[in-house]
Amino acid sequence: MKASIASVLLVALAGSSVAQTQKISTAKYNEDYLRAANAPHAVGMGEVRQRKNALHDRQAAAGVFDKDRYKISAATSCSDGKAGGYSCNNIDLLGFLRHQDVGSRTRVGNDIWGWTHSTSGREFALLGQTDGTAFVEVHADGSLTYVGRLPTQTVASSWRDIKVIGNFAYIGSEAPGHGLQIFDLTKLLNTDVKNPPTFSIRSDLAAHFSAFGNSHNLVANEQTALIAAVGTAYDLKCRAGLWMVDVSNPRQPQDAGCVASDGYVHDAQCVIYRGPQKAFQGREICFNYNEDALTIVDISRRTMPRQLSRTTYNGATYTHQGWVTEDHKYLLLDDELDEQQKTGPAADQHTTTYIVDIQDLEFPVFRGVYKSPVRSIDHNQYIVGGVSYQANYGSGLRMVNVTSLAEDDTGALFNEIGFFDVHPEDDEVGGEAQFFGACVAAAMASQGGLGNALLIAAFQYTWKLGVLGSFWKLFVTAFHLAHACTKGCDARVHDLTSVLAAQIRAWANVTKTRSWRDARDNPSRIVWPAHFEKEELANMV
């Protein structure tokens, strides 16, 4: 899924104030500016792969992945903009592990995801490495314990991707012949942490789906038990598009068809649509990031997918990834090469996030952009409860409040509320548009009494955990902003796919962290969406 670099680090987000970052004017990057009929600057995955592999080779020659190059750091609070040697705002360093400490011989990472055991509440980070997948337990205090690893199915590869549905991990890789590894994560609950096991790719897999060999990314829709592999071989039946796999029975995965009409898909998000367009409500819609365009497809009939739209934009260089807002009205898109190539709004190389109005799935509109205060390439982002968790290579984890979209969909009111810079080497020059640093920021729940929910109260963020994966470091993050709210406060409880689970009205005196238990004891204030079962959330705690 990504490129490379070499160790594993742990942090926690905490702080009592929000530093005001200088904002870059984006007014000229409006709908008219962003409208485009074609993408003359766009390149394909072959070019991206060549650039990343060349950088990896230079870094390897420079000793970046050498054993014992990185020292294990102790927990460090973010103070005066620093946590140890790392620049930060509202993020504390909790701990550190290196790839060599979690069983990797290559000492190079590439992806990360998370899993919470529904019964015990125990949390695990699933760390992609060039030579396999490492499993790390994340404890309530943020400390990490290595509990085992699963080797690559064939050979090492710079790209690996992991997704989770229920208690099963699904793992793909660019490694030739790798296929889809399906691993029962409950095996992690009783391992000997003093002697972490290396699981067998033959006897310890729940299943192995081998219809395709290599893949670049995996897409998961838990609501429909769908895993879709993207970026498979061009000469196979799906032509590098969505290769859909039905995992209703994880031990017997079934080929479910293809989306091949627009060729190579780099990444995607598939949802049961709940947006304003009535004709598509309740249908399974995929938002595909196809190198030079955003392509929206209805896959409700797996054997007859229907492409709804294909939209490019001024500056399109490598349309990489994105995420939809919880109301399915907007989408935030990241282009991986526009900063490096200095195209369109990213000509100044400041990380650029594109804002897309998807209220009409057949005619999406690019409305504006948000620009980071520093220079860096963007890679992945996920929106949870009105915050975009962005993994922006050298500038690390960037947390951006995007709740202003309903008021202004140009991005002018977006606000960065926290960051942890994982690559201090380029701080003095304000960042570089290069492929090193953080590649994934995956939000997880905390063990603070909220189960699989996140509690967000009127711009006040209670404790939550996230995992920030970089090529060489693993970060686990928890974020807290103490913003007093003494009258008319509203709170929202979201599950980890940003689906609204409940609303709490007029919750007074929010001057400190409040828990779901506090609200549940006052049931008259709770408003439940029609689609959500009350008992499900109540049983979480």
C-alpha positions in Angstrom: 0.0 0.0 0.0 2.9 2.4 0.6 6.7 2.6 0.3 9.3 2.2 3.0 11.4 3.2 6.1 12.4 1.3 9.6 11.1 1.2 13.4 7.9 1.3 15.6 6.9 4.2 17.9 4.0 5.0 20.2 2.4 8.4 21.0 -0.7 9.8 22.7 -2.6 12.9 21.8 -3.2 15.2 24.8 -3.2 18.8 25.6 -5.2 21.7 26.9 -5.0 24.3 24.2 -5.0 24.6 20.4 -2.2 26.5 18.8 -3.4 28.8 16.0 -1.6 27.8 12.8 -1.0 30.2 10.0 -3.6 29.6 7.3 -2.8 29.8 3.6 -5.4 31.6 1.5 -7.2 29.2 -0.8 -9.9 31.5 -2.2 -8.7 31.3 -5.8 -8.9 27.5 -5.8 -12.6 27.6 -6.3 -15.1 25.5 -8.3 -14.2 27.3 -11.6 -10.4 26.9 -11.0 -10.7 23.2 -10.1 -13.0 22.2 -13.0 -11.1 20.2 -15.7 -11.9 18.0 -18.7 -8.7 16.0 -18.6 -5.6 15.4 -16.5 -2.5 16.2 -18.5 -0.1 15.9 -15.5 -1.4 12.5 -14.4 1.0 9.5 -14.2 0.4 5.8 -13.6 1.3 3.4 -10.8 4.4 2.3 -12.6 5.9 5.8 -12.3 4.9 6.0 -8.6 6.5 2.6 -7.9 9.7 3.6 -9.7 10.1 6.8 -7.7 9.4 5.0 -4.3 11.7 2.1 -5.1 14.5 4.5 -6.1 14.1 6.4 -2.8 14.1 3.1 -0.8 17.3 2.1 -2.5 18.9 5.4 -1.6 17.8 5.1 2.0 18.9 1.6 2.3 22.4 2.6 1.1 22.4 5.4 3.6 21.7 3.0 6.5 18.1 4.1 7.2 17.0 0.5 7.8 20.1 -0.7 9.7 19.6 -2.7 12.8 19.8 -0.6 16.1 19.7 2.6 14.1 16.8 3.9 16.2 16.8 4.1 20.0 13.7 3.2 22.0 12.2 6.4 23.4 10.4 6.8 26.7 7.0 8.4 27.1 7.3 12.2 26.6 4.7 14.9 26.9 4.3 17.4 24.1 5.6 20.6 25.7 6.5 23.9 23.9 5.8 22.2 20.6 8.1 19.2 21.2 7.8 15.6 22.4 11.4 14.5 22.6 12.8 15.3 19.2 9.5 15.4 17.4 7.5 18.6 16.7 3.9 18.4 18.0 0.8 20.1 19.0 -1.6 18.4 21.5 0.1 15.0 21.0 2.2 13.2 23.6 4.7 10.4 22.9 3.7 7.3 24.8 6.2 4.7 23.7 8.3 3.3 21.0 9.0 0.0 19.3 11.2 -0.8 16.3 10.4 -3.1 13.4 13.3 -5.3 14.6 11.5 -5.6 17.9 8.4 -7.0 16.2 10.0 -9.8 14.2 10.9 -8.1 10.9 14.1 -9.0 9.3 13.9 -6.3 6.7 13.0 -3.7 9.4 10.8 -1.8 6.9 7.1 -1.1 7.4 4.3 -0.1 5.0 0.8 -0.2 6.5 -1.2 -0.4 9.7 -4.7 -1.1 10.8 -6.5 -1.9 14.1 -8.7 -4.5 15.7 -10.7 -4.4 19.0 -11.9 -7.7 20.4 -15.6 -7.2 20.9 -15.9 -9.2 24.1 -12.8 -8.2 26.1 -12.2 -4.8 24.6 -8.5 -5.6 24.1 -7.0 -3.6 21.2 -4.4 -4.6 18.7 -2.4 -2.8 16.0 -1.8 -4.8 12.8 1.5 -3.6 11.4 2.3 -4.2 7.7 6.0 -4.9 6.9 7.7 -5.8 3.7 8.2 -9.4 5.0 4.9 -9.9 6.7 2.5 -8.6 9.3 3.3 -8.0 13.0 0.6 -8.0 15.7 1.0 -5.6 18.7 -1.3 -5.2 21.6 -2.2 -1.6 22.5 -2.8 -1.3 26.3 -5.0 1.3 28.0 -2.0 3.4 29.0 -0.7 3.4 25.4 2.1 0.9 26.0 2.7 -1.8 23.4 3.3 -5.5 23.5 4.4 -7.6 20.6 2.3 -10.7 20.4 3.2 -12.5 17.2 3.6 -12.2 13.4 2.4 -13.7 10.1 5.0 -14.0 7.3 4.3 -12.9 3.8 2.6 -15.5 1.7 5.4 -15.6 -0.9 8.2 -13.0 -1.0 8.9 -9.6 0.5 7.3 -6.5 -1.0 7.3 -2.8 -0.3 3.5 -2.8 -0.4 1.1 -4.6 1.9 -2.4 -3.7 3.0 -4.5 -4.9 5.9 -8.3 -4.6 6.6 -10.5 -6.0 9.3 -14.1 -7.3 9.3 -15.3 -8.8 12.6 -12.5 -10.9 14.1 -10.7 -11.6 10.8 -7.8 -9.7 9.2 -7.5 -9.7 5.4 -4.0 -9.1 4.0 -2.9 -8.4 0.5 0.4 -7.5 -1.0 2.1 -6.5 -4.3 4.3 -9.6 -3.8 3.8 -11.9 -6.8 1.4 -14.8 -6.1 0.5 -13.5 -2.6 -3.3 -13.6 -2.9 -5.5 -12.8 0.1 -4.5 -14.0 3.5 -7.4 -14.4 5.9 -6.3 -14.7 9.6 -8.5 -15.3 12.7 -7.4 -12.5 15.0 -8.7 -14.3 18.1 -5.5 -16.3 17.9 -3.8 -13.2 19.3 -5.6 -13.4 22.7 -3.6 -16.1 24.3 -0.1 -16.0 22.8 3.0 -16.3 24.9 4.3 -12.7 24.8 7.6 -13.8 26.2 8.0 -15.9 23.1 5.7 -14.4 20.4 4.9 -17.0 17.8 5.4 -16.8 14.1 2.2 -18.1 12.7 2.2 -20.6 9.8 1.0 -19.4 6.4 -0.3 -22.9 5.8 -1.8 -24.2 9.1 -2.7 -20.9 10.8 -4.7 -19.1 8.1 -8.5 -19.3 8.3 -8.4 -19.3 4.4 -6.3 -18.2 1.5 -8.0 -16.7 -1.6 -5.7 -17.2 -4.6 -7.8 -16.1 -7.6 -5.5 -13.1 -7.9 -1.9 -12.9 -7.0 -0.7 -9.4 -6.3 -2.9 -6.5 -5.1 -2.1 -2.9 -4.1 -4.8 -2.1 -1.6 -7.8 -3.8 0.1 -11.2 -2.2 0.6 -13.6 -3.4 3.3 -17.3 -2.9 3.7 -18.3 -4.6 7.0 -22.0 -3.9 6.4 -22.0 -6.2 3.3 -19.2 -8.5 4.2 -17.2 -7.3 1.2 -13.5 -7.3 0.6 -12.4 -5.7 -2.6 -8.8 -6.0 -3.9 -7.6 -3.2 -6.1 -4.5 -2.8 -8.2 -4.4 -6.5 -9.2 -2.7 -7.5 -12.4 -3.9 -5.7 -15.6 -4.1 -9.0 -17.5 -6.5 -10.7 -15.1 -10.3 -10.4 -15.4 -10.8 -7.3 -13.2 -8.1 -5.3 -15.2 -6.7 -3.9 -11.9 -10.1 -2.5 -10.9 -12.3 -3.7 -7.9 -12.0 -7.5 -7.5 -14.8 -8.2 -5.1 -14.7 -11.1 -2.6 -17.7 -12.1 -0.5 -16.4 -12.9 3.0 -19.8 -13.7 4.7 -18.1 -16.9 5.7 -14.4 -15.9 6.2 -13.3 -19.5 6.0 -14.9 -19.9 2.6 -14.4 -16.6 0.6 -16.2 -16.4 -2.7 -15.4 -14.5 -5.9 -18.1 -11.8 -6.2 -17.3 -10.1 -9.5 -15.4 -7.1 -10.8 -15.5 -3.4 -11.5 -13.3 -3.1 -14.5 -14.8 -0.4 -16.6 -12.4 2.4 -15.6 -9.2 0.3 -15.3 -6.7 0.6 -12.5 -8.2 1.5 -9.1 -5.6 2.6 -6.5 -7.9 2.8 -3.5 -11.6 3.0 -2.7 -14.3 3.3 -0.1 -17.5 1.4 -0.4 -20.5 2.3 1.7 -24.3 1.8 2.0 -25.3 5.2 0.8 -27.2 7.4 3.3 -26.8 10.7 1.5 -29.4 13.2 0.1 -29.9 11.6 -3.3 -33.0 9.5 -2.8 -32.5 7.3 -5.9 -29.4 5.8 -4.4 -30.3 5.6 -0.7 -29.6 2.1 0.7 -27.5 1.1 -2.3 -23.8 0.1 -2.1 -21.7 2.8 -3.6 -18.0 2.8 -4.1 -15.8 5.9 -4.4 -12.8 4.8 -6.5 -9.5 6.7 -6.7 -8.3 5.9 -10.1 -4.9 7.7 -10.6 -6.4 10.7 -12.6 -10.0 10.9 -11.5 -12.6 10.1 -8.9 -14.9 7.4 -10.2 -18.2 6.6 -8.4 -19.8 3.2 -9.0 -23.0 1.5 -7.8 -22.1 -2.1 -7.0 -25.4 -3.2 -5.5 -25.7 -5.8 -8.2 -22.2 -7.3 -8.0 -22.5 -8.9 -11.4 -23.6 -5.7 -13.1 -21.9 -2.7 -11.5 -22.9 0.7 -12.8 -20.5 3.6 -13.2 -22.3 6.8 -12.1 -19.6 9.3 -12.8 -16.0 10.0 -13.5 -14.6 13.4 -12.5 -11.1 14.8 -12.8 -9.8 18.1 -11.5 -7.2 20.8 -12.1 -3.9 19.5 -10.6 -4.7 15.8 -10.9 -1.4 14.1 -10.9 -2.0 10.8 -8.9 -5.5 10.6 -7.5 -4.7 8.4 -4.5 -7.3 8.1 -1.7 -10.1 9.8 0.1 -13.0 9.5 2.6 -16.6 10.5 2.7 -18.2 12.6 5.5 -20.6 10.9 7.8 -23.6 12.5 6.1 -22.4 11.3 2.6 -22.6 14.8 1.3 -18.9 15.5 0.8 -15.7 13.7 0.2 -12.1 14.7 1.0 -9.5 13.6 -1.6 -5.8 13.4 -1.5 -3.5 13.4 -4.6 -0.1 11.8 -3.9 2.0 13.5 -6.5 0.6 17.0 -6.9 2.8 18.4 -4.2 6.0 16.8 -5.6 5.1 17.8 -9.2 4.0 21.3 -8.1 0.7 21.1 -10.0 -2.5 23.0 -9.6 -3.3 24.2 -6.1 -0.2 22.3 -4.8 2.3 24.4 -6.7 3.7 25.6 -3.4 4.1 22.0 -2.2 1.9 22.5 0.9 -0.2 19.4 1.5 -3.4 20.0 -0.4 -6.8 18.3 0.4 -9.5 18.5 -2.3 -13.1 19.0 -1.2 -15.7 17.3 -3.4 -19.5 17.9 -3.2 -21.0 14.4 -3.8 -24.7 15.4 -3.1 -25.3 14.4 -6.7 -23.4 11.1 -7.3 -23.7 11.5 -11.1 -22.3 15.0 -11.1 -19.8 15.5 -8.3 -18.2 19.0 -8.0 -14.8 20.0 -6.7 -15.6 23.0 -4.4 -12.3 24.0 -2.9 -9.1 22.9 -1.1 -7.6 22.9 2.3 -3.8 23.5 2.5 -1.6 22.4 5.4 0.7 25.0 7.0 3.7 22.9 6.1 5.1 21.2 2.9 4.6 17.5 2.6 3.0 14.8 0.4 -0.4 13.5 1.6 -1.1 9.8 1.6 -4.2 8.6 3.5 -7.0 10.2 5.6 -10.0 8.9 7.5 -12.9 11.1 8.8 -14.2 10.2 12.2 -16.7 12.5 14.0 -15.9 15.6 12.0 -12.1 15.2 12.2 -9.9 14.2 9.3 -7.0 12.1 10.5 -4.4 12.7 7.8 -1.2 10.7 7.4 1.0 13.2 5.4 4.4 11.5 5.0 7.1 13.6 6.6 4.7 16.0 8.4 3.1 13.0 10.1 -0.3 12.9 11.7 -2.4 16.0 11.0 -5.8 16.3 12.6 -8.1 18.7 10.8 -11.5 19.8 12.1 -13.9 19.7 9.0 -17.2 20.2 10.7 -17.5 23.6 9.0 -18.5 21.9 5.7 -22.2 22.5 6.3 -21.5 26.2 6.6 -18.8 26.7 4.0 -17.8 23.9 1.6 -14.7 25.6 0.2 -12.5 24.6 3.1 -11.8 28.1 4.2 -13.0 27.3 7.8 -11.1 24.1 8.2 -8.8 24.2 11.2 -5.8 22.0 12.2 -6.3 21.0 15.9 -3.3 18.7 16.4 -0.3 17.2 14.8 2.7 14.9 15.4 5.6 15.4 13.0 7.4 12.0 12.5 10.3 13.3 10.4 12.2 16.0 12.2 15.0 16.0 9.6 13.1 18.4 7.4 11.6 20.7 10.1 14.0 23.5 9.6 13.1 24.0 6.0 9.3 23.7 6.6 8.9 20.2 5.3 9.7 18.4 2.0 7.5 16.8 -0.6 9.2 13.4 -0.4 8.1 9.8 0.3 9.2 9.4 3.9 7.2 9.5 7.1 3.6 8.6 7.9 1.5 6.6 5.5 -1.6 5.7 7.5 -3.5 7.1 10.4 -6.1 4.6 11.5 -8.6 5.6 14.1 -9.3 3.2 16.9 -11.5 3.3 20.0 -10.1 3.8 23.5 -10.5 1.6 26.5 -11.9 4.5 28.5 -15.4 3.1 28.8 -16.7 3.9 25.3 -16.3 0.5 23.7 -16.4 0.8 19.9 -17.7 4.4 20.0 -16.1 7.8 20.0 -17.7 10.6 22.0 -17.4 14.0 20.5 -19.0 16.9 22.4 -19.3 20.3 20.7 -15.7 20.7 19.5 -14.5 18.9 22.7 -12.7 15.7 22.1 -12.7 13.1 24.7 -9.9 10.4 24.9 -9.7 8.2 21.9 -6.9 6.1 20.5 -5.6 6.0 16.9 -2.7 4.3 15.2 -0.4 6.2 13.0 1.8 4.0 10.8 4.9 5.2 9.2 7.5 3.4 7.2 9.7 3.1 10.2 7.7 4.0 13.2 4.4 3.0 14.8 2.4 5.6 16.7 -0.6 5.1 18.9 -2.4 8.2 19.6 -5.0 9.6 22.0 -6.3 13.1 21.7 -7.9 15.4 24.3 -8.8 19.1 24.1 -10.2 20.8 27.2 -12.6 23.3 25.8 -15.1 24.3 28.5 -18.8 24.1 27.5 -21.2 25.2 30.2 -24.5 25.7 28.4 -26.5 23.9 25.7 -23.7 21.5 24.8 -24.5 18.7 22.3 -22.6 15.5 22.0 -22.5 12.9 19.3 -21.5 9.2 19.6 -20.1 7.7 16.4 -19.0 4.2 15.6 -15.6 3.8 13.9 -17.0 4.1 10.4 -18.3 7.6 11.4 -21.9 6.3 11.5 -23.9 8.4 14.0 -24.9 6.1 16.8 -26.7 8.6 19.1 -27.0 12.3 20.0 -27.1 13.8 23.4 -28.9 17.1 23.7 -28.2 20.0 26.0 -25.5 18.2 28.0 -24.5 21.0 30.4 -21.3 21.7 32.2 -18.9 19.9 29.9 -15.8 21.3 31.6 -14.0 18.0 31.8 -13.9 14.7 30.0 -17.3 13.0 30.2 -18.1 9.4 29.5 -20.9 7.6 27.7 -22.0 6.3 31.1 -22.6 9.9 32.3 -25.1 10.4 29.4 -26.7 7.0 29.6 -27.7 7.7 33.2 -29.8 10.6 31.8 -31.7 8.7 29.0 -34.2 11.5 28.3 -31.4 13.5 26.7 -30.5 10.8 24.2 -31.8 10.9 20.6 -31.4 7.7 18.7 -31.2 7.5 14.8 -33.7 5.2 13.4 -31.1 2.8 12.0 -29.4 2.2 15.3 -30.3 -0.3 18.0 -30.1 1.2 21.5 -29.1 -2.1 23.1 -26.0 -2.4 20.9 -24.4 0.8 22.3 -25.7 0.2 25.8 -24.1 -3.3 25.9 -20.7 -1.8 24.9 -20.2 -0.5 28.4 
